[in-house]
Amino acid sequence: MDRLPGFRDFYPEPLPHPDVWSADARQYIFDKWRAAARRYGFREYDGPPLEPLELFTTKSGEEIVGQLYNFTDKGQREIALRPEMTPTLARMVAAHERNYKKPIKWFAIPQLFRYERQQKGRLREHFQFNADIFGEADVAADAELIALLIDTLRSLGLTAQDFIIRLSSRNAWQEYFSQRSSDETKAYEFYQIIDKLEREQPETSKAKLAALGFSYDEITSFIKAGQPTAELNAILQNLAARGLGDFVKVDYQVIRGLAYYTGVVFEAFDQKGEFRAIAGGGRYDNLVKLISGGKVNLPALGFGMGDVVLFELLKSRGLLPKFEAGLDAFCLIEDETLRADSLKLIQDLRAVGYAVDYSLTPAKPDKQFKRAQEIKAAHTIKLERTATGELSARMKNLNTREEKVFAPADFAPHLSPKS
Amino acid sequence: MDRLPGFRDFYPEPLPHPDVWSADARQYIFDKWRAAARRYGFREYDGPPLEPLELFTTKSGEEIVGQLYNFTDKGQREIALRPEMTPTLARMVAAHERNYKKPIKWFAIPQLFRYERQQKGRLREHFQFNADIFGEADVAADAELIALLIDTLRSLGLTAQDFIIRLSSRNAWQEYFSQRSSDETKAYEFYQIIDKLEREQPETSKAKLAALGFSYDEITSFIKAGQPTAELNAILQNLAARGLGDFVKVDYQVIRGLAYYTGVVFEAFDQKGEFRAIAGGGRYDNLVKLISGGKVNLPALGFGMGDVVLFELLKSRGLLPKFEAGLDAFCLIEDETLRADSLKLIQDLRAVGYAVDYSLTPAKPDKQFKRAQEIKAAHTIKLERTATGELSARMKNLNTREEKVFAPADFAPHLSPKS
């Protein structure tokens, strides 16, 4: 019996098979995400992985159903596994925003699901770091959010040589569109063509744009010039003041496919262009109003960063640590008459925070020592009986080979904890 | 639009409504679970929240389907949201156990789902701490696992006055049964009656037991005597050696309803008997063989501890901390000409690990200070321009009211980090 296609098993390292993922690397990335969010004053939230189907179709239209894990439950409800976090977040904020001072800065690390047609290596679930700000219309919020995105990637060891934030603006494109077309109903169609410019043949884009009355050449010139709008300039200056100017550039090629973005949009890419986007986000000032049925109106912005592309990027740059069991000590029980006392010592060490393991059943001393080395324990500890019949504990640092002998009660303070 | 019945929204504290759950308390509990597991040398794993339906029916029979979130996916697969972690774990271990030294000690914190008929306050999802050991048949493994269970609860502030582990044995009951009946096919039916003894009317149990040829009175005497078997004695002695004897008692009333347990079984209860079981587990030496279709045979044991009962217990005992944003500093920007320099200071502090927030847009000094107090920042920091035009930073400890003035470059080392 195997797992479903497009889903992952996460194992402890070293990994037993190329087909499985590292639970240790996953937790390492989650810890970095969480720590970065907290340094920026973001608070954690979460919602249900299952939601009413309507929550997602309200936001994205009926066409999203084709990509969803949706079904009818035993209570005849139309429900879906969440494909993104933003609708849930907008629902939660709309329900209780009055109880929180603005701006609301929240983050989550949800698992998300999409039922896309199965392709080689294409996953149907991933984890995504979501950070959002509600209740602040000023671009200072956009800059703060982008700074968090940059610092999150930096905290994983990535530099300005590794990634770049491509900054763009729906407003800039809206202005571009309005100056050249009087048919606002075509705006979204226009954005979709811009969104595909990089991936489609120039001839295809050219024909589509011409049909809407736009010049392909003029548009490529507009993108190439990359003249920042006033709001983009404010963001660039804000980030430059923080010393983060090298991590961001204006790139109107980025427009973000989704319908609901309203202002600044951005995507993070690896500098070598080897991977899909590392992260993406922007303003969605109308969504809370839409989800709440008009009851609540709050400006909003956010980004999402998936674990899959990030993991591949970190791996390719050699930035993932080698993960071990991380034990402070392995207790050797070479004399079975000392097992009960050894259990007490192990318990006392664990009680003060040390990670300690031992052989559950009697085993030859060399086998126990080999196990201690295999799991990369920092120390071995061993109880011994002195000539006068008293107990002492011998600690050996497996790196320095240094040995020390203590009375058991004195032992704990001499071990330096791992964290 | 509201969330589905039986699902939870997790918000940052202070909570906006009695109907929602604390994301902070959840993370606090997860951190304690993870830390306890690591102190005991357990490694983290995870699997997919969706699995083939067959994985669960193989283990628990077709009757489990009535309690599952199961459906047919767009690829015509019969699938289910996981109601428990053990089948996934057994599948994962069976697939790659050769690559791991025994005993395998693993843990996970999965979200689990059950489609039970909706009752007031009854949830359809919860998170569960799962810890399991594979490849060790000796009861030393049972003792190690129970010690982890005890220490996990102790790390949350619970004492022997708060909870007790009721220790029992399928082997003891198997022996009891075999000595009195020659029809082994009735054994599971017999266990089910024992499992319900506490909840059913004595007359009902008496009749059911008589139908199988057993004496209710003899059974209640057997339970009351609570004579430990040799294997239970070994566990009690092992735990006593660790100083954990007060946390455990033999109680044959506990038998665990599930069919697959094979040896020692146990449940953790609050001492006042106010709540359902806090945790439960035992040996399941045949499950890996069953799930792997006979390919792999490994003794196994484990426990599960849900977040819901635990949360209620901790809350009722006053053992949940009050959670705040946990900021090290709030930066006051009283002079807007200093905003760019303030952003740099904030960035530098965050870069060395401090959690810092500030007003994204210009605000009156008293409003900024109020915000710093509201979010319980440990310090305020403020840039000032000296008479000679140079910058200095003023730090105020909001508890002690102590103030210090530094050059910005010297500032970071003077703030003590939260963690």
Interface residues (C-beta under 8 A of the other chain):
Chain A: M1 D2 R3 L4 P5 F7 R8 D9 F10 Y11 P12 P14 P16 H17 V20 A23 D24 R26 Q27 R38 R39 Y40 G41 R43 E44 Y45 D46 G47 P48 P49 L50 E51 P52 E54 L55 T58 Y69 F71 T72 D73 K74 G75 R77 I79 L81 R91 M92 A95 H96 R98 N99 Y100 K101 P103 K105 W106 Q111 F113 Y115 Q118 E125 E136 D138 A140 A141 E144 A147 D151 Q237 N238 A241 R242 G243 L244 I291 G293 A325 G326 L327 R339 A340 D341 L343 K344 I346 Q347 R350 A351 G353 Y354 A355 V356 D357 L360 T361 R371 E374 I375
Chain B: M1 D2 R3 L4 P5 F7 R8 D9 F10 Y11 P12 P14 P16 H17 V20 A23 D24 R26 Q27 A35 R38 R39 Y40 G41 R43 E44 Y45 D46 G47 P48 P49 L50 E51 P52 E54 L55 T58 Y69 F71 T72 D73 K74 G75 R77 I79 L81 R91 M92 A95 H96 R98 N99 Y100 K101 P103 K105 W106 Q111 F113 Y115 Q118 E125 E136 D138 A140 A141 E144 A147 D151 Q237 N238 A241 R242 G243 L244 I291 G293 A325 G326 L327 R339 A340 D341 L343 K344 I346 Q347 R350 A351 G353 Y354 A355 V356 D357 L360 T361 R371 E374 I375
